[in-house]
Amino acid sequence: MFDSPVRGVWLDIPELVKAAKETAATGATEFCIVAAVRGPDIKLMNQIKFAIDRINAEVDINIACSLGMLNQRQVDQLAEWGVHRYNHNLETARSYFPEVVTTHTYEERLDTCNMVKAAGMELCCGALIGMGETTAQRAELASQLAALEPHEVPLNFLNPRPGTPLENQGIMDGKDALRAIAAFRLAMPRTVLRYAGGRELTLGDLGTREGLMGGINAVIVGNYLTTLGRPADADLNLLVELNMPIKELQKSL
């Protein structure tokens, strides 16, 4: 059992509005409000409502949320408030899930995903690979995600963090990462497959380009929740170079 030092969440609404404006200025069409919690309490849900209202009043951008596991009332509230997409990852294959998560079950994560889809929101449901799972388990995860039919799959690669149980896990080999990208694309030919955390270490600049040519068709720009990413301009310039500007890509899907 690993005791994660996660504290209560309090949203800085002015900073969220500022970040949403900065995100829109890059050409991105979506801003995601993320809280590292098991699930939102009433206080956090009230803050989310206020943040959504403020952002909608000042920024022309779609709003997504990632707030952990939800109950039916919370799902209905987010849908009513205009959240168009919810992010809730499966993370790893069902057979490997108990090896990395002990606080809840795989089925609990699936329940949230299914409620989100039933409420009419788009589901963003991703993966974190390179945690010690086998190649067969990566294929299992791709199959399980395909069965869920999410609108989008963010593909994360483990960035081993000091002080965590996986701190000594080696960085995933870049060629294995590219093979995984191709496999996920084959399993989900019509799904948005998005670069997410860890690609900077796993793939580097050249691998990032190869992944875009081999199955990735969307990118999270800038920094992540707890780690730094590439400069947004570097990704945007690469997308333009490959004739994949963000707004045109979004419109075509």
C-alpha positions as CSV (number, residue, x, y, z in Angstrom):
1,M,0.0,0.0,0.0
2,F,1.4,3.4,-1.0
3,D,0.2,6.5,1.0
4,S,-0.1,9.2,-1.6
5,P,0.2,12.7,0.0
6,V,-2.8,14.2,-1.8
7,R,-4.3,17.2,-0.1
8,G,-7.8,18.8,-0.5
9,V,-8.5,20.7,-3.7
10,W,-9.3,24.3,-3.9
11,L,-9.7,25.9,-7.4
12,D,-8.2,29.3,-8.2
13,I,-10.9,30.6,-10.4
14,P,-9.1,33.7,-11.8
15,E,-6.1,31.5,-12.7
16,L,-8.4,29.0,-14.4
17,V,-9.9,31.7,-16.5
18,K,-6.4,33.0,-17.4
19,A,-5.2,29.5,-18.3
20,A,-8.3,29.0,-20.5
21,K,-7.6,32.3,-22.3
22,E,-3.9,31.2,-22.9
23,T,-5.1,27.8,-24.1
24,A,-7.5,29.4,-26.6
25,A,-4.8,31.7,-27.8
26,T,-2.7,28.7,-29.0
27,G,-5.5,27.6,-31.3
28,A,-6.7,24.7,-29.1
29,T,-10.4,24.2,-28.9
30,E,-10.8,22.6,-25.5
31,F,-9.8,23.5,-21.9
32,C,-9.9,20.7,-19.3
33,I,-10.4,21.4,-15.6
34,V,-8.5,18.7,-13.7
35,A,-8.5,17.8,-10.0
36,A,-6.4,15.0,-8.5
37,V,-9.1,13.5,-6.3
38,R,-10.8,10.1,-6.0
39,G,-14.0,11.9,-6.7
40,P,-15.5,15.4,-6.2
41,D,-17.3,16.4,-3.0
42,I,-20.0,19.0,-2.8
43,K,-17.6,21.9,-2.2
44,L,-15.5,21.0,-5.3
45,M,-18.6,20.5,-7.5
46,N,-19.8,24.0,-6.5
47,Q,-16.4,25.4,-7.5
48,I,-16.5,23.6,-10.8
49,K,-19.9,25.2,-11.5
50,F,-18.6,28.7,-10.8
51,A,-15.4,28.0,-12.9
52,I,-17.5,26.8,-15.8
53,D,-19.7,29.9,-15.7
54,R,-16.7,32.3,-15.5
55,I,-14.9,30.6,-18.4
56,N,-17.9,30.5,-20.6
57,A,-18.5,34.2,-20.0
58,E,-15.0,35.2,-21.0
59,V,-13.5,32.5,-23.4
60,D,-14.8,30.8,-26.5
61,I,-13.6,27.3,-25.8
62,N,-15.1,23.9,-25.0
63,I,-14.8,22.8,-21.4
64,A,-13.9,19.3,-20.3
65,C,-13.4,17.9,-16.8
66,S,-11.4,15.2,-15.1
67,L,-12.5,14.9,-11.5
68,G,-12.2,11.2,-10.7
69,M,-15.0,8.8,-10.1
70,L,-18.5,10.2,-10.2
71,N,-22.0,9.2,-9.0
72,Q,-25.1,9.6,-11.2
73,R,-26.1,13.0,-9.7
74,Q,-22.6,14.4,-10.4
75,V,-22.7,13.1,-14.0
76,D,-26.1,14.7,-14.5
77,Q,-24.9,18.0,-13.1
78,L,-21.8,18.2,-15.3
79,A,-23.9,17.5,-18.4
80,E,-26.4,20.2,-17.4
81,W,-23.6,22.7,-16.9
82,G,-22.4,22.2,-20.4
83,V,-19.3,20.0,-19.9
84,H,-19.0,18.5,-23.3
85,R,-16.3,15.9,-22.5
86,Y,-15.2,14.0,-19.4
87,N,-11.8,12.4,-18.9
88,H,-11.6,9.2,-16.9
89,N,-8.8,6.7,-17.8
90,L,-8.9,3.0,-17.6
91,E,-5.1,3.3,-17.2
92,T,-4.2,-0.4,-17.7
93,A,-5.6,-3.7,-18.7
94,R,-8.2,-5.4,-16.4
95,S,-5.7,-8.2,-15.7
96,Y,-3.0,-5.9,-14.6
97,F,-5.1,-3.3,-12.8
98,P,-4.8,-4.8,-9.2
99,E,-1.0,-4.7,-9.6
100,V,-1.0,-0.9,-9.7
101,V,-4.3,0.2,-8.1
102,T,-5.5,-0.9,-4.7
103,T,-8.0,1.9,-3.7
104,H,-10.7,0.9,-6.1
105,T,-11.6,-1.6,-8.7
106,Y,-11.5,-1.6,-12.5
107,E,-15.3,-2.0,-12.5
108,E,-15.7,1.3,-10.6
109,R,-13.8,3.1,-13.3
110,L,-15.9,1.5,-16.0
111,D,-19.1,2.6,-14.2
112,T,-18.1,6.2,-14.4
113,C,-17.2,5.9,-18.1
114,N,-20.6,4.3,-18.9
115,M,-22.6,6.9,-17.0
116,V,-20.7,9.7,-18.8
117,K,-21.6,8.2,-22.2
118,A,-25.2,7.6,-21.2
119,A,-25.5,11.3,-20.2
120,G,-24.5,12.4,-23.6
121,M,-21.0,13.8,-22.8
122,E,-18.1,12.7,-24.9
123,L,-15.8,10.2,-23.1
124,C,-12.1,10.7,-23.1
125,C,-10.7,7.5,-21.7
126,G,-6.9,6.8,-21.8
127,A,-4.1,4.5,-21.0
128,L,-0.8,4.7,-19.1
129,I,1.7,2.2,-20.6
130,G,5.2,1.2,-19.5
131,M,4.2,0.3,-15.9
132,G,5.6,-3.2,-16.2
133,E,2.6,-4.7,-18.1
134,T,3.3,-7.3,-20.8
135,T,2.8,-6.7,-24.5
136,A,-0.2,-9.0,-24.3
137,Q,-1.7,-6.8,-21.6
138,R,-1.2,-3.7,-23.8
139,A,-3.2,-5.5,-26.5
140,E,-5.8,-6.4,-23.9
141,L,-6.1,-2.8,-22.9
142,A,-6.5,-1.7,-26.5
143,S,-9.3,-4.2,-26.9
144,Q,-11.0,-3.1,-23.7
145,L,-10.8,0.5,-24.7
146,A,-12.2,-0.3,-28.2
147,A,-15.2,-2.0,-26.6
148,L,-15.9,1.1,-24.6
149,E,-15.9,3.2,-27.8
150,P,-14.6,6.5,-26.3
151,H,-14.4,9.6,-28.4
152,E,-10.8,10.1,-27.5
153,V,-7.9,8.0,-26.0
154,P,-5.0,9.9,-24.4
155,L,-1.9,7.7,-24.6
156,N,0.4,8.3,-21.6
157,F,3.9,6.8,-21.2
158,L,5.2,6.2,-17.6
159,N,7.5,9.0,-16.3
160,P,8.9,7.3,-13.2
161,R,8.6,9.8,-10.3
162,P,10.9,9.7,-7.3
163,G,9.3,8.5,-4.1
164,T,6.6,6.5,-5.9
165,P,6.3,2.7,-6.1
166,L,7.3,2.8,-9.8
167,E,10.3,5.1,-9.4
168,N,12.7,2.4,-10.4
169,Q,10.7,1.3,-13.4
170,G,12.8,1.9,-16.6
171,I,11.5,4.3,-19.2
172,M,9.7,2.5,-21.9
173,D,11.7,1.8,-25.1
174,G,10.8,4.2,-27.9
175,K,10.3,1.5,-30.5
176,D,7.9,-0.4,-28.1
177,A,6.0,2.8,-27.7
178,L,5.7,3.3,-31.4
179,R,4.5,-0.3,-31.8
180,A,1.9,0.4,-29.1
181,I,0.7,3.5,-30.9
182,A,0.2,1.4,-34.1
183,A,-1.6,-1.3,-32.2
184,F,-4.0,1.2,-30.5
185,R,-4.7,2.8,-33.9
186,L,-5.5,-0.6,-35.4
187,A,-7.8,-1.4,-32.5
188,M,-9.6,2.0,-32.7
189,P,-9.4,3.3,-36.3
190,R,-11.9,6.1,-35.8
191,T,-11.0,7.2,-32.3
192,V,-9.0,10.3,-31.6
193,L,-5.7,9.0,-30.3
194,R,-3.9,11.8,-28.4
195,Y,-0.3,12.2,-27.2
196,A,-0.3,12.8,-23.5
197,G,2.2,12.6,-20.6
198,G,5.6,11.0,-20.8
199,R,6.2,11.1,-24.5
200,E,9.0,13.7,-24.1
201,L,11.1,11.1,-22.2
202,T,10.0,8.0,-24.1
203,L,10.0,9.2,-27.7
204,G,11.9,12.5,-27.8
205,D,11.6,14.9,-30.8
206,L,12.1,12.3,-33.5
207,G,9.8,9.7,-31.9
208,T,7.1,12.3,-31.4
209,R,7.2,13.0,-35.2
210,E,7.1,9.3,-36.0
211,G,4.2,8.7,-33.7
212,L,2.2,11.4,-35.4
213,M,2.8,9.7,-38.7
214,G,2.0,6.3,-37.3
215,G,-1.4,6.7,-35.6
216,I,-1.5,9.7,-33.3
217,N,-3.8,12.4,-34.5
218,A,-4.1,14.8,-31.5
219,V,-1.7,16.3,-29.0
220,I,-2.0,17.7,-25.4
221,V,0.1,20.9,-25.6
222,G,2.0,22.5,-22.7
223,N,2.5,21.1,-19.3
224,Y,0.6,18.2,-17.5
225,L,-1.0,17.9,-14.1
226,T,2.2,17.1,-12.2
227,T,5.1,17.1,-14.8
228,L,6.4,19.5,-17.4
229,G,5.8,18.9,-21.1
230,R,7.3,20.4,-24.3
231,P,6.9,24.1,-25.0
232,A,3.5,24.6,-26.7
233,D,5.1,26.3,-29.7
234,A,7.3,23.3,-30.4
235,D,4.3,21.0,-30.8
236,L,2.2,23.6,-32.7
237,N,5.1,24.2,-35.2
238,L,5.5,20.4,-35.7
239,L,1.7,20.0,-36.4
240,V,1.8,22.8,-38.9
241,E,4.9,21.3,-40.5
242,L,3.0,18.0,-40.9
243,N,-0.1,19.8,-42.2
244,M,-2.0,18.9,-39.0
245,P,-3.2,22.3,-37.6
246,I,-5.3,21.8,-34.5
247,K,-8.5,23.5,-35.5
248,E,-8.7,21.9,-38.9
249,L,-8.0,18.5,-37.3
250,Q,-10.8,18.9,-34.8
251,K,-13.3,19.9,-37.6
252,S,-12.4,16.9,-39.7
253,L,-13.1,14.3,-37.0
